[in-house]
Amino acid sequence: MTENDVMESAKQLAGIIRETDVYKEYLCQRESLKAQPELYAQVNEYRQKNFAIQNESDGMELFDRMEIFEREYREFRENPAVDEFLRAELAFCRMMQEMNVLLTAEIDFE
């Protein structure tokens, strides 16, 4: 099998992923949110802040910063459109992470 064969298989896998209910729900929620541009921008700001906190903090600092962040955005997260999108995004990300773990384990990559 050649590298081109592997790339072709990856394209096929991407097509299979696009057919999953998890991915379709993510797309549906994303499009619903994009229909509200201001809210979509706020969600993107929320996601960027969340990412920054998780990647710039460790240990107790991470715990403390996440607690403050969650309090700051509690009301924002209660918006059904926001909550549904973030839940759908998380489900899709988890599926992709699990697939990555499986692939890594199957090919004995350390």
N, C-alpha and C positions, 0 to 999 in steps of 0.2 A: 504494500500500500504506500502511496506517495503522499507528500505533503499536500498536493492538490486534492487528493482523495479525502484527506482529513478536512480540508477547508470546505469541500463540497458537502461533506457530512455535517459540518457545523452549520452550513446554510440550511440544510434540511432540518436540523434540530431547531434552528431559529423559527422555521415555519411551524413546527410542532408547538413550540412555546406560544407563538401567536394565536394558536387555536385553543389554548387552555382557557377555562372559565376564569381563572385567577387573572390572567393577562387581559382578557376581554373586560372584566369588571374594572380593572385599573384604567383602561382606556376610556371606558364609559364615565367613570368618576372624574377623570382628568378633563374630558371634554365638557362635562357639566360644570366643572369649576371654571374652566376657561371662558365659559359664557358670561362669567362675572369677572371681568378683567381686574377690577380693584381688589376683589377678594383673592383672586389667583395670585396677584402680586404680593399680597399679605402672606399667603401660604408659602410662597417661595422665600420670603424674608424669614419666616418661621423656620423653614427647613434649613436655610443657610446658617442661622444662629444655632440651631440644634447640632448641626454638623460641626460647626466651629467649636462648640463647647465640648463635644465628645472627642474631638481630635486634639484639643489644646490642653486638656485637663487629665489628671489621673488621681486615683485613690480617693481620699476624702474630699479633695478639691472638686473632683467630678461630681460626687454625690451632692455636695453643697450647691454647686452651680446649677445642676439639673433640678434640684428642688426649687431654687429661686426661679429658674426658667419656667418650670411647670406651673408655679403659682402665678407668674406674670401672664401666662397664656391660657390659664384655666378657662376663662370665659370665652376666649377665642375658639378653643377646642370644642366648646359646647355647640357651636354652629354646626348643624347637621351636614351641610355641604362640605365643610372642612373635615369633620370627623370621618365621614364616609370616604372622602378622598384619601386621607392619611391611613385609614385602615386598609383600603384597597392597595395603596402603595406598599405598605408594610407586608401584606400577604404576598405580593409579587416579589418583593426584595427577599423575603424569607425563602420562597421557592427557588430563586436564583442562587442564594447562598447555599441551600441544601444541595442543589445540583453541583455547585462548585466543590463542595466538600466530597461529594460522591465521586466526582471525576478525579479529584486529587488523590483520593484513597485508592481508586481503581487502577491508577497508573503508577502507584508507588512513587509519588513525588514528595520530597521533603522540603 
